[in-house]
């Protein structure tokens, strides 16, 4: 069940199934348009890692950002 009040702060988001990210606070699967701070405001290395993981070429396993 998704929480309307959850802001999906990046510190609460983990990598789960291949290419998917999940908020540990509300357990909703999220994408880069739903996280805070805005994806474009995050460091280049972080954005690169996120995009590689979503594309399936990033490191496997659940890893917290």
mmCIF file as Biopython writes it, N, C-alpha, C and O atoms, coordinates in Angstrom:
data_model
#
loop_
_atom_site.group_PDB
_atom_site.id
_atom_site.type_symbol
_atom_site.label_atom_id
_atom_site.label_alt_id
_atom_site.label_comp_id
_atom_site.label_asym_id
_atom_site.label_entity_id
_atom_site.label_seq_id
_atom_site.pdbx_PDB_ins_code
_atom_site.Cartn_x
_atom_site.Cartn_y
_atom_site.Cartn_z
_atom_site.occupancy
_atom_site.B_iso_or_equiv
_atom_site.auth_seq_id
_atom_site.auth_asym_id
_atom_site.pdbx_PDB_model_num
ATOM 1   N N  . UNK A ? 1  ? 0.848  -1.180 0.000   1.0 0.0 1  A 1 
ATOM 2   C CA . UNK A ? 1  ? 0.000  0.000  0.000   1.0 0.0 1  A 1 
ATOM 3   C C  . UNK A ? 1  ? 0.894  1.244  0.000   1.0 0.0 1  A 1 
ATOM 4   O O  . UNK A ? 1  ? 1.774  1.386  0.849   1.0 0.0 1  A 1 
ATOM 5   N N  . UNK A ? 2  ? 0.666  2.107  -0.928  1.0 0.0 2  A 1 
ATOM 6   C CA . UNK A ? 2  ? 1.460  3.331  -1.047  1.0 0.0 2  A 1 
ATOM 7   C C  . UNK A ? 2  ? 0.967  4.391  -0.073  1.0 0.0 2  A 1 
ATOM 8   O O  . UNK A ? 2  ? -0.223 4.495  0.227   1.0 0.0 2  A 1 
ATOM 9   N N  . UNK A ? 3  ? 1.904  5.155  0.398   1.0 0.0 3  A 1 
ATOM 10  C CA . UNK A ? 3  ? 1.571  6.237  1.311   1.0 0.0 3  A 1 
ATOM 11  C C  . UNK A ? 3  ? 1.615  7.557  0.559   1.0 0.0 3  A 1 
ATOM 12  O O  . UNK A ? 3  ? 2.645  7.902  -0.021  1.0 0.0 3  A 1 
ATOM 13  N N  . UNK A ? 4  ? 0.524  8.291  0.559   1.0 0.0 4  A 1 
ATOM 14  C CA . UNK A ? 4  ? 0.465  9.567  -0.147  1.0 0.0 4  A 1 
ATOM 15  C C  . UNK A ? 4  ? 1.423  10.573 0.493   1.0 0.0 4  A 1 
ATOM 16  O O  . UNK A ? 4  ? 1.947  11.448 -0.196  1.0 0.0 4  A 1 
ATOM 17  N N  . UNK A ? 5  ? 1.650  10.458 1.782   1.0 0.0 5  A 1 
ATOM 18  C CA . UNK A ? 5  ? 2.484  11.422 2.492   1.0 0.0 5  A 1 
ATOM 19  C C  . UNK A ? 5  ? 3.985  11.160 2.338   1.0 0.0 5  A 1 
ATOM 20  O O  . UNK A ? 5  ? 4.790  12.036 2.656   1.0 0.0 5  A 1 
ATOM 21  N N  . UNK A ? 6  ? 4.375  9.990  1.864   1.0 0.0 6  A 1 
ATOM 22  C CA . UNK A ? 6  ? 5.797  9.656  1.785   1.0 0.0 6  A 1 
ATOM 23  C C  . UNK A ? 6  ? 6.470  10.442 0.669   1.0 0.0 6  A 1 
ATOM 24  O O  . UNK A ? 6  ? 5.966  10.508 -0.452  1.0 0.0 6  A 1 
ATOM 25  N N  . UNK A ? 7  ? 7.622  11.039 0.994   1.0 0.0 7  A 1 
ATOM 26  C CA . UNK A ? 7  ? 8.363  11.825 0.020   1.0 0.0 7  A 1 
ATOM 27  C C  . UNK A ? 7  ? 9.461  11.012 -0.657  1.0 0.0 7  A 1 
ATOM 28  O O  . UNK A ? 7  ? 10.156 11.543 -1.524  1.0 0.0 7  A 1 
ATOM 29  N N  . UNK A ? 8  ? 9.640  9.760  -0.297  1.0 0.0 8  A 1 
ATOM 30  C CA . UNK A ? 8  ? 10.662 8.882  -0.872  1.0 0.0 8  A 1 
ATOM 31  C C  . UNK A ? 8  ? 12.035 9.551  -0.871  1.0 0.0 8  A 1 
ATOM 32  O O  . UNK A ? 8  ? 12.696 9.646  -1.905  1.0 0.0 8  A 1 
ATOM 33  N N  . UNK A ? 9  ? 12.448 10.007 0.299   1.0 0.0 9  A 1 
ATOM 34  C CA . UNK A ? 9  ? 13.775 10.630 0.401   1.0 0.0 9  A 1 
ATOM 35  C C  . UNK A ? 9  ? 14.826 9.614  -0.016  1.0 0.0 9  A 1 
ATOM 36  O O  . UNK A ? 9  ? 14.717 8.435  0.318   1.0 0.0 9  A 1 
ATOM 37  N N  . UNK A ? 10 ? 15.815 10.050 -0.723  1.0 0.0 10 A 1 
ATOM 38  C CA . UNK A ? 10 ? 16.817 9.164  -1.298  1.0 0.0 10 A 1 
ATOM 39  C C  . UNK A ? 10 ? 17.519 8.313  -0.241  1.0 0.0 10 A 1 
ATOM 40  O O  . UNK A ? 10 ? 17.996 7.223  -0.557  1.0 0.0 10 A 1 
ATOM 41  N N  . UNK A ? 11 ? 17.592 8.775  0.980   1.0 0.0 11 A 1 
ATOM 42  C CA . UNK A ? 11 ? 18.225 7.970  2.028   1.0 0.0 11 A 1 
ATOM 43  C C  . UNK A ? 11 ? 17.360 6.780  2.431   1.0 0.0 11 A 1 
ATOM 44  O O  . UNK A ? 11 ? 17.838 5.882  3.125   1.0 0.0 11 A 1 
ATOM 45  N N  . UNK A ? 12 ? 16.095 6.756  2.010   1.0 0.0 12 A 1 
ATOM 46  C CA . UNK A ? 12 ? 15.190 5.648  2.308   1.0 0.0 12 A 1 
ATOM 47  C C  . UNK A ? 12 ? 15.032 4.695  1.133   1.0 0.0 12 A 1 
ATOM 48  O O  . UNK A ? 12 ? 14.295 3.714  1.234   1.0 0.0 12 A 1 
ATOM 49  N N  . UNK A ? 13 ? 15.707 4.961  0.025   1.0 0.0 13 A 1 
ATOM 50  C CA . UNK A ? 13 ? 15.520 4.166  -1.195  1.0 0.0 13 A 1 
ATOM 51  C C  . UNK A ? 13 ? 16.654 3.159  -1.347  1.0 0.0 13 A 1 
ATOM 52  O O  . UNK A ? 13 ? 17.832 3.501  -1.237  1.0 0.0 13 A 1 
ATOM 53  N N  . UNK A ? 14 ? 16.268 1.904  -1.604  1.0 0.0 14 A 1 
ATOM 54  C CA . UNK A ? 14 ? 17.257 0.847  -1.812  1.0 0.0 14 A 1 
ATOM 55  C C  . UNK A ? 14 ? 17.011 0.180  -3.163  1.0 0.0 14 A 1 
ATOM 56  O O  . UNK A ? 14 ? 15.920 0.265  -3.728  1.0 0.0 14 A 1 
ATOM 57  N N  . UNK A ? 15 ? 18.048 -0.483 -3.664  1.0 0.0 15 A 1 
ATOM 58  C CA . UNK A ? 15 ? 17.929 -1.277 -4.878  1.0 0.0 15 A 1 
ATOM 59  C C  . UNK A ? 15 ? 17.372 -2.628 -4.486  1.0 0.0 15 A 1 
ATOM 60  O O  . UNK A ? 15 ? 17.870 -3.264 -3.558  1.0 0.0 15 A 1 
ATOM 61  N N  . UNK A ? 16 ? 16.338 -3.069 -5.189  1.0 0.0 16 A 1 
ATOM 62  C CA . UNK A ? 16 ? 15.731 -4.372 -4.886  1.0 0.0 16 A 1 
ATOM 63  C C  . UNK A ? 16 ? 15.895 -5.271 -6.104  1.0 0.0 16 A 1 
ATOM 64  O O  . UNK A ? 16 ? 17.022 -5.554 -6.510  1.0 0.0 16 A 1 
ATOM 65  N N  . UNK A ? 17 ? 14.824 -5.710 -6.676  1.0 0.0 17 A 1 
ATOM 66  C CA . UNK A ? 17 ? 14.889 -6.564 -7.864  1.0 0.0 17 A 1 
ATOM 67  C C  . UNK A ? 17 ? 15.652 -5.845 -8.966  1.0 0.0 17 A 1 
ATOM 68  O O  . UNK A ? 17 ? 15.721 -4.616 -8.969  1.0 0.0 17 A 1 
ATOM 69  N N  . UNK A ? 18 ? 16.228 -6.599 -9.905  1.0 0.0 18 A 1 
ATOM 70  C CA . UNK A ? 18 ? 17.019 -5.970 -10.976 1.0 0.0 18 A 1 
ATOM 71  C C  . UNK A ? 18 ? 16.319 -4.768 -11.611 1.0 0.0 18 A 1 
ATOM 72  O O  . UNK A ? 18 ? 15.225 -4.879 -12.164 1.0 0.0 18 A 1 
ATOM 73  N N  . UNK A ? 19 ? 16.981 -3.624 -11.514 1.0 0.0 19 A 1 
ATOM 74  C CA . UNK A ? 19 ? 16.474 -2.399 -12.115 1.0 0.0 19 A 1 
ATOM 75  C C  . UNK A ? 19 ? 15.391 -1.680 -11.337 1.0 0.0 19 A 1 
ATOM 76  O O  . UNK A ? 19 ? 14.867 -0.672 -11.809 1.0 0.0 19 A 1 
ATOM 77  N N  . UNK A ? 20 ? 15.039 -2.173 -10.152 1.0 0.0 20 A 1 
ATOM 78  C CA . UNK A ? 20 ? 13.957 -1.562 -9.378  1.0 0.0 20 A 1 
ATOM 79  C C  . UNK A ? 20 ? 14.486 -0.986 -8.074  1.0 0.0 20 A 1 
ATOM 80  O O  . UNK A ? 20 ? 15.398 -1.538 -7.459  1.0 0.0 20 A 1 
ATOM 81  N N  . UNK A ? 21 ? 13.897 0.138  -7.661  1.0 0.0 21 A 1 
ATOM 82  C CA . UNK A ? 21 ? 14.213 0.792  -6.393  1.0 0.0 21 A 1 
ATOM 83  C C  . UNK A ? 21 ? 12.954 0.803  -5.533  1.0 0.0 21 A 1 
ATOM 84  O O  . UNK A ? 21 ? 11.839 0.912  -6.044  1.0 0.0 21 A 1 
ATOM 85  N N  . UNK A ? 22 ? 13.147 0.689  -4.218  1.0 0.0 22 A 1 
ATOM 86  C CA . UNK A ? 22 ? 12.019 0.658  -3.296  1.0 0.0 22 A 1 
ATOM 87  C C  . UNK A ? 22 ? 12.296 1.557  -2.107  1.0 0.0 22 A 1 
ATOM 88  O O  . UNK A ? 22 ? 13.414 1.607  -1.595  1.0 0.0 22 A 1 
ATOM 89  N N  . UNK A ? 23 ? 11.275 2.258  -1.682  1.0 0.0 23 A 1 
ATOM 90  C CA . UNK A ? 23 ? 11.348 3.081  -0.483  1.0 0.0 23 A 1 
ATOM 91  C C  . UNK A ? 23 ? 11.141 2.173  0.728   1.0 0.0 23 A 1 
ATOM 92  O O  . UNK A ? 23 ? 10.133 1.472  0.813   1.0 0.0 23 A 1 
ATOM 93  N N  . UNK A ? 24 ? 12.091 2.184  1.661   1.0 0.0 24 A 1 
ATOM 94  C CA . UNK A ? 24 ? 11.965 1.315  2.828   1.0 0.0 24 A 1 
ATOM 95  C C  . UNK A ? 24 ? 10.959 1.853  3.841   1.0 0.0 24 A 1 
ATOM 96  O O  . UNK A ? 24 ? 10.520 1.120  4.728   1.0 0.0 24 A 1 
ATOM 97  N N  . UNK A ? 25 ? 10.595 3.112  3.718   1.0 0.0 25 A 1 
ATOM 98  C CA . UNK A ? 25 ? 9.648  3.697  4.663   1.0 0.0 25 A 1 
ATOM 99  C C  . UNK A ? 25 ? 8.210  3.271  4.340   1.0 0.0 25 A 1 
ATOM 100 O O  . UNK A ? 25 ? 7.470  2.845  5.227   1.0 0.0 25 A 1 
ATOM 101 N N  . UNK A ? 26 ? 7.822  3.391  3.061   1.0 0.0 26 A 1 
ATOM 102 C CA . UNK A ? 26 ? 6.442  3.055  2.693   1.0 0.0 26 A 1 
ATOM 103 C C  . UNK A ? 26 ? 6.351  1.778  1.859   1.0 0.0 26 A 1 
ATOM 104 O O  . UNK A ? 26 ? 5.249  1.319  1.562   1.0 0.0 26 A 1 
ATOM 105 N N  . UNK A ? 27 ? 7.483  1.201  1.479   1.0 0.0 27 A 1 
ATOM 106 C CA . UNK A ? 27 ? 7.624  -0.020 0.684   1.0 0.0 27 A 1 
ATOM 107 C C  . UNK A ? 27 ? 7.144  0.104  -0.762  1.0 0.0 27 A 1 
ATOM 108 O O  . UNK A ? 27 ? 6.971  -0.909 -1.438  1.0 0.0 27 A 1 
ATOM 109 N N  . UNK A ? 28 ? 6.931  1.305  -1.237  1.0 0.0 28 A 1 
ATOM 110 C CA . UNK A ? 28 ? 6.506  1.512  -2.623  1.0 0.0 28 A 1 
ATOM 111 C C  . UNK A ? 28 ? 7.714  1.433  -3.558  1.0 0.0 28 A 1 
ATOM 112 O O  . UNK A ? 28 ? 8.797  1.914  -3.222  1.0 0.0 28 A 1 
ATOM 113 N N  . UNK A ? 29 ? 7.525  0.825  -4.736  1.0 0.0 29 A 1 
ATOM 114 C CA . UNK A ? 29 ? 8.554  0.833  -5.767  1.0 0.0 29 A 1 
ATOM 115 C C  . UNK A ? 29 ? 8.534  2.225  -6.383  1.0 0.0 29 A 1 
ATOM 116 O O  . UNK A ? 29 ? 7.473  2.736  -6.743  1.0 0.0 29 A 1 
ATOM 117 N N  . UNK A ? 30 ? 9.712  2.838  -6.504  1.0 0.0 30 A 1 
ATOM 118 C CA . UNK A ? 30 ? 9.794  4.222  -6.964  1.0 0.0 30 A 1 
ATOM 119 C C  . UNK A ? 30 ? 10.747 4.338  -8.141  1.0 0.0 30 A 1 
ATOM 120 O O  . UNK A ? 30 ? 11.605 3.482  -8.356  1.0 0.0 30 A 1 
ATOM 121 N N  . UNK A ? 31 ? 10.578 5.411  -8.893  1.0 0.0 31 A 1 
ATOM 122 C CA . UNK A ? 31 ? 11.531 5.718  -9.958  1.0 0.0 31 A 1 
ATOM 123 C C  . UNK A ? 31 ? 12.125 7.095  -9.688  1.0 0.0 31 A 1 
ATOM 124 O O  . UNK A ? 31 ? 11.760 7.759  -8.718  1.0 0.0 31 A 1 
ATOM 125 N N  . UNK A ? 32 ? 13.034 7.513  -10.546 1.0 0.0 32 A 1 
ATOM 126 C CA . UNK A ? 32 ? 13.780 8.747  -10.282 1.0 0.0 32 A 1 
ATOM 127 C C  . UNK A ? 32 ? 12.921 9.998  -10.279 1.0 0.0 32 A 1 
ATOM 128 O O  . UNK A ? 32 ? 13.344 11.021 -9.741  1.0 0.0 32 A 1 
ATOM 129 N N  . UNK A ? 33 ? 11.737 9.956  -10.856 1.0 0.0 33 A 1 
ATOM 130 C CA . UNK A ? 33 ? 10.845 11.130 -10.846 1.0 0.0 33 A 1 
ATOM 131 C C  . UNK A ? 33 ? 10.137 11.290 -9.516  1.0 0.0 33 A 1 
ATOM 132 O O  . UNK A ? 33 ? 9.560  12.345 -9.250  1.0 0.0 33 A 1 
ATOM 133 N N  . UNK A ? 34 ? 10.167 10.268 -8.675  1.0 0.0 34 A 1 
ATOM 134 C CA . UNK A ? 34 ? 9.424  10.295 -7.411  1.0 0.0 34 A 1 
ATOM 135 C C  . UNK A ? 34 ? 10.280 10.580 -6.181  1.0 0.0 34 A 1 
ATOM 136 O O  . UNK A ? 34 ? 9.739  10.752 -5.089  1.0 0.0 34 A 1 
ATOM 137 N N  . UNK A ? 35 ? 11.593 10.635 -6.329  1.0 0.0 35 A 1 
ATOM 138 C CA . UNK A ? 35 ? 12.458 10.788 -5.163  1.0 0.0 35 A 1 
ATOM 139 C C  . UNK A ? 35 ? 12.697 12.255 -4.814  1.0 0.0 35 A 1 
ATOM 140 O O  . UNK A ? 35 ? 12.528 13.150 -5.642  1.0 0.0 35 A 1 
ATOM 141 N N  . UNK A ? 36 ? 13.093 12.470 -3.568  1.0 0.0 36 A 1 
ATOM 142 C CA . UNK A ? 36 ? 13.539 13.788 -3.132  1.0 0.0 36 A 1 
ATOM 143 C C  . UNK A ? 36 ? 14.933 13.633 -2.546  1.0 0.0 36 A 1 
ATOM 144 O O  . UNK A ? 36 ? 15.190 12.613 -1.907  1.0 0.0 36 A 1 
ATOM 145 N N  . UNK A ? 37 ? 15.830 14.559 -2.718  1.0 0.0 37 A 1 
ATOM 146 C CA . UNK A ? 37 ? 15.721 15.709 -3.606  1.0 0.0 37 A 1 
ATOM 147 C C  . UNK A ? 37 ? 15.573 15.270 -5.062  1.0 0.0 37 A 1 
ATOM 148 O O  . UNK A ? 37 ? 15.734 14.094 -5.387  1.0 0.0 37 A 1 
ATOM 149 N N  . UNK A ? 38 ? 15.268 16.220 -5.923  1.0 0.0 38 A 1 
ATOM 150 C CA . UNK A ? 38 ? 15.062 15.912 -7.332  1.0 0.0 38 A 1 
ATOM 151 C C  . UNK A ? 38 ? 16.285 15.203 -7.911  1.0 0.0 38 A 1 
ATOM 152 O O  . UNK A ? 38 ? 17.424 15.514 -7.562  1.0 0.0 38 A 1 
ATOM 153 N N  . UNK A ? 39 ? 16.030 14.254 -8.793  1.0 0.0 39 A 1 
ATOM 154 C CA . UNK A ? 39 ? 17.099 13.465 -9.402  1.0 0.0 39 A 1 
ATOM 155 C C  . UNK A ? 39 ? 18.172 14.350 -10.032 1.0 0.0 39 A 1 
ATOM 156 O O  . UNK A ? 39 ? 19.363 14.081 -9.873  1.0 0.0 39 A 1 
ATOM 157 N N  . UNK A ? 40 ? 17.769 15.387 -10.735 1.0 0.0 40 A 1 
ATOM 158 C CA . UNK A ? 40 ? 18.732 16.271 -11.413 1.0 0.0 40 A 1 
ATOM 159 C C  . UNK A ? 40 ? 19.591 17.074 -10.438 1.0 0.0 40 A 1 
ATOM 160 O O  . UNK A ? 40 ? 20.630 17.606 -10.827 1.0 0.0 40 A 1 
ATOM 161 N N  . UNK A ? 41 ? 19.172 17.167 -9.184  1.0 0.0 41 A 1 
ATOM 162 C CA . UNK A ? 41 ? 19.942 17.899 -8.173  1.0 0.0 41 A 1 
ATOM 163 C C  . UNK A ? 41 ? 20.957 17.022 -7.450  1.0 0.0 41 A 1 
ATOM 164 O O  . UNK A ? 41 ? 21.751 17.524 -6.654  1.0 0.0 41 A 1 
ATOM 165 N N  . UNK A ? 42 ? 20.940 15.719 -7.716  1.0 0.0 42 A 1 
ATOM 166 C CA . UNK A ? 42 ? 21.859 14.788 -7.063  1.0 0.0 42 A 1 
ATOM 167 C C  . UNK A ? 42 ? 23.205 14.770 -7.777  1.0 0.0 42 A 1 
ATOM 168 O O  . UNK A ? 42 ? 23.283 15.156 -8.944  1.0 0.0 42 A 1 
ATOM 169 N N  . UNK A ? 43 ? 24.272 14.330 -7.101  1.0 0.0 43 A 1 
ATOM 170 C CA . UNK A ? 43 ? 25.600 14.296 -7.719  1.0 0.0 43 A 1 
ATOM 171 C C  . UNK A ? 43 ? 25.637 13.409 -8.971  1.0 0.0 43 A 1 
ATOM 172 O O  . UNK A ? 43 ? 24.888 12.438 -9.084  1.0 0.0 43 A 1 
ATOM 173 N N  . UNK A ? 44 ? 26.512 13.761 -9.893  1.0 0.0 44 A 1 
ATOM 174 C CA . UNK A ? 44 ? 26.627 13.046 -11.168 1.0 0.0 44 A 1 
ATOM 175 C C  . UNK A ? 44 ? 26.904 11.557 -10.952 1.0 0.0 44 A 1 
ATOM 176 O O  . UNK A ? 44 ? 26.310 10.719 -11.630 1.0 0.0 44 A 1 
ATOM 177 N N  . UNK A ? 45 ? 27.786 11.219 -10.029 1.0 0.0 45 A 1 
ATOM 178 C CA . UNK A ? 45 ? 28.112 9.812  -9.772  1.0 0.0 45 A 1 
ATOM 179 C C  . UNK A ? 45 ? 26.885 9.032  -9.312  1.0 0.0 45 A 1 
ATOM 180 O O  . UNK A ? 45 ? 26.683 7.888  -9.717  1.0 0.0 45 A 1 
ATOM 181 N N  . UNK A ? 46 ? 26.075 9.651  -8.472  1.0 0.0 46 A 1 
ATOM 182 C CA . UNK A ? 46 ? 24.859 8.995  -7.994  1.0 0.0 46 A 1 
ATOM 183 C C  . UNK A ? 46 ? 23.899 8.750  -9.151  1.0 0.0 46 A 1 
ATOM 184 O O  . UNK A ? 46 ? 23.353 7.655  -9.290  1.0 0.0 46 A 1 
ATOM 185 N N  . UNK A ? 47 ? 23.695 9.768  -9.981  1.0 0.0 47 A 1 
ATOM 186 C CA . UNK A ? 47 ? 22.779 9.625  -11.115 1.0 0.0 47 A 1 
ATOM 187 C C  . UNK A ? 47 ? 23.265 8.555  -12.086 1.0 0.0 47 A 1 
ATOM 188 O O  . UNK A ? 47 ? 22.464 7.791  -12.623 1.0 0.0 47 A 1 
ATOM 189 N N  . UNK A ? 48 ? 24.563 8.499  -12.309 1.0 0.0 48 A 1 
ATOM 190 C CA . UNK A ? 48 ? 25.135 7.497  -13.205 1.0 0.0 48 A 1 
ATOM 191 C C  . UNK A ? 48 ? 24.876 6.098  -12.649 1.0 0.0 48 A 1 
ATOM 192 O O  . UNK A ? 48 ? 24.466 5.204  -13.389 1.0 0.0 48 A 1 
ATOM 193 N N  . UNK A ? 49 ? 25.112 5.906  -11.356 1.0 0.0 49 A 1 
ATOM 194 C CA . UNK A ? 49 ? 24.871 4.607  -10.722 1.0 0.0 49 A 1 
ATOM 195 C C  . UNK A ? 49 ? 23.398 4.211  -10.847 1.0 0.0 49 A 1 
ATOM 196 O O  . UNK A ? 49 ? 23.091 3.069  -11.191 1.0 0.0 49 A 1 
ATOM 197 N N  . UNK A ? 50 ? 22.498 5.136  -10.572 1.0 0.0 50 A 1 
ATOM 198 C CA . UNK A ? 50 ? 21.061 4.866  -10.649 1.0 0.0 50 A 1 
ATOM 199 C C  . UNK A ? 50 ? 20.687 4.428  -12.067 1.0 0.0 50 A 1 
ATOM 200 O O  . UNK A ? 50 ? 20.007 3.418  -12.248 1.0 0.0 50 A 1 
ATOM 201 N N  . UNK A ? 51 ? 21.131 5.189  -13.068 1.0 0.0 51 A 1 
ATOM 202 C CA . UNK A ? 51 ? 20.799 4.878  -14.456 1.0 0.0 51 A 1 
ATOM 203 C C  . UNK A ? 51 ? 21.374 3.531  -14.894 1.0 0.0 51 A 1 
ATOM 204 O O  . UNK A ? 51 ? 20.706 2.781  -15.605 1.0 0.0 51 A 1 
ATOM 205 N N  . UNK A ? 52 ? 22.601 3.215  -14.480 1.0 0.0 52 A 1 
ATOM 206 C CA . UNK A ? 52 ? 23.203 1.928  -14.816 1.0 0.0 52 A 1 
ATOM 207 C C  . UNK A ? 52 ? 22.438 0.780  -14.169 1.0 0.0 52 A 1 
ATOM 208 O O  . UNK A ? 52 ? 22.229 -0.257 -14.798 1.0 0.0 52 A 1 
ATOM 209 N N  . UNK A ? 53 ? 22.019 0.955  -12.924 1.0 0.0 53 A 1 
ATOM 210 C CA . UNK A ? 53 ? 21.254 -0.083 -12.239 1.0 0.0 53 A 1 
ATOM 211 C C  . UNK A ? 53 ? 19.909 -0.294 -12.920 1.0 0.0 53 A 1 
ATOM 212 O O  . UNK A ? 53 ? 19.503 -1.436 -13.137 1.0 0.0 53 A 1 
ATOM 213 N N  . UNK A ? 54 ? 19.214 0.782  -13.259 1.0 0.0 54 A 1 
ATOM 214 C CA . UNK A ? 54 ? 17.925 0.658  -13.939 1.0 0.0 54 A 1 
ATOM 215 C C  . UNK A ? 54 ? 18.074 -0.020 -15.297 1.0 0.0 54 A 1 
ATOM 216 O O  . UNK A ? 54 ? 17.183 -0.754 -15.725 1.0 0.0 54 A 1 
ATOM 217 N N  . UNK A ? 55 ? 19.186 0.220  -15.972 1.0 0.0 55 A 1 
ATOM 218 C CA . UNK A ? 55 ? 19.420 -0.372 -17.287 1.0 0.0 55 A 1 
ATOM 219 C C  . UNK A ? 55 ? 19.849 -1.836 -17.187 1.0 0.0 55 A 1 
ATOM 220 O O  . UNK A ? 55 ? 19.912 -2.541 -18.194 1.0 0.0 55 A 1 
ATOM 221 N N  . UNK A ? 56 ? 20.143 -2.285 -15.969 1.0 0.0 56 A 1 
ATOM 222 C CA . UNK A ? 56 ? 20.538 -3.666 -15.770 1.0 0.0 56 A 1 
ATOM 223 C C  . UNK A ? 56 ? 22.031 -3.902 -15.851 1.0 0.0 56 A 1 
ATOM 224 O O  . UNK A ? 56 ? 22.479 -5.045 -15.769 1.0 0.0 56 A 1 
ATOM 225 N N  . UNK A ? 57 ? 22.816 -2.837 -16.011 1.0 0.0 57 A 1 
ATOM 226 C CA . UNK A ? 57 ? 24.265 -3.024 -16.116 1.0 0.0 57 A 1 
ATOM 227 C C  . UNK A ? 57 ? 24.987 -2.649 -14.834 1.0 0.0 57 A 1 
ATOM 228 O O  . UNK A ? 57 ? 26.215 -2.720 -14.778 1.0 0.0 57 A 1 
ATOM 229 N N  . UNK A ? 58 ? 24.256 -2.254 -13.809 1.0 0.0 58 A 1 
ATOM 230 C CA . UNK A ? 58 ? 24.890 -1.869 -12.542 1.0 0.0 58 A 1 
ATOM 231 C C  . UNK A ? 58 ? 25.166 -3.076 -11.667 1.0 0.0 58 A 1 
ATOM 232 O O  . UNK A ? 58 ? 24.874 -4.211 -12.045 1.0 0.0 58 A 1 
ATOM 233 N N  . UNK A ? 59 ? 25.722 -2.827 -10.511 1.0 0.0 59 A 1 
ATOM 234 C CA . UNK A ? 59 ? 26.049 -3.897 -9.565  1.0 0.0 59 A 1 
ATOM 235 C C  . UNK A ? 59 ? 24.778 -4.612 -9.129  1.0 0.0 59 A 1 
ATOM 236 O O  . UNK A ? 59 ? 23.746 -3.974 -8.924  1.0 0.0 59 A 1 
ATOM 237 N N  . UNK A ? 60 ? 24.844 -5.913 -8.989  1.0 0.0 60 A 1 
ATOM 238 C CA . UNK A ? 60 ? 23.679 -6.692 -8.589  1.0 0.0 60 A 1 
ATOM 239 C C  . UNK A ? 60 ? 23.478 -6.669 -7.094  1.0 0.0 60 A 1 
ATOM 240 O O  . UNK A ? 60 ? 24.334 -6.200 -6.344  1.0 0.0 60 A 1 
ATOM 241 N N  . UNK A ? 61 ? 22.342 -7.180 -6.667  1.0 0.0 61 A 1 
ATOM 242 C CA . UNK A ? 61 ? 22.056 -7.255 -5.239  1.0 0.0 61 A 1 
ATOM 243 C C  . UNK A ? 61 ? 21.488 -5.955 -4.711  1.0 0.0 61 A 1 
ATOM 244 O O  . UNK A ? 61 ? 21.575 -4.905 -5.347  1.0 0.0 61 A 1 
ATOM 245 N N  . UNK A ? 62 ? 20.909 -6.057 -3.542  1.0 0.0 62 A 1 
ATOM 246 C CA . UNK A ? 62 ? 20.322 -4.877 -2.912  1.0 0.0 62 A 1 
ATOM 247 C C  . UNK A ? 62 ? 21.422 -4.035 -2.287  1.0 0.0 62 A 1 
ATOM 248 O O  . UNK A ? 62 ? 22.152 -4.504 -1.413  1.0 0.0 62 A 1 
ATOM 249 N N  . UNK A ? 63 ? 21.537 -2.831 -2.720  1.0 0.0 63 A 1 
ATOM 250 C CA . UNK A ? 63 ? 22.536 -1.915 -2.167  1.0 0.0 63 A 1 
ATOM 251 C C  . UNK A ? 63 ? 21.894 -0.580 -1.884  1.0 0.0 63 A 1 
ATOM 252 O O  . UNK A ? 63 ? 21.181 -0.033 -2.725  1.0 0.0 63 A 1 
ATOM 253 N N  . UNK A ? 64 ? 22.140 -0.062 -0.718  1.0 0.0 64 A 1 
ATOM 254 C CA . UNK A ? 64 ? 21.576 1.232  -0.359  1.0 0.0 64 A 1 
ATOM 255 C C  . UNK A ? 64 ? 22.411 2.327  -1.007  1.0 0.0 64 A 1 
ATOM 256 O O  . UNK A ? 64 ? 23.638 2.230  -1.046  1.0 0.0 64 A 1 
ATOM 257 N N  . UNK A ? 65 ? 21.769 3.347  -1.505  1.0 0.0 65 A 1 
ATOM 258 C CA . UNK A ? 65 ? 22.476 4.471  -2.128  1.0 0.0 65 A 1 
ATOM 259 C C  . UNK A ? 65 ? 23.098 5.332  -1.058  1.0 0.0 65 A 1 
ATOM 260 O O  . UNK A ? 65 ? 23.741 6.335  -1.368  1.0 0.0 65 A 1 
#
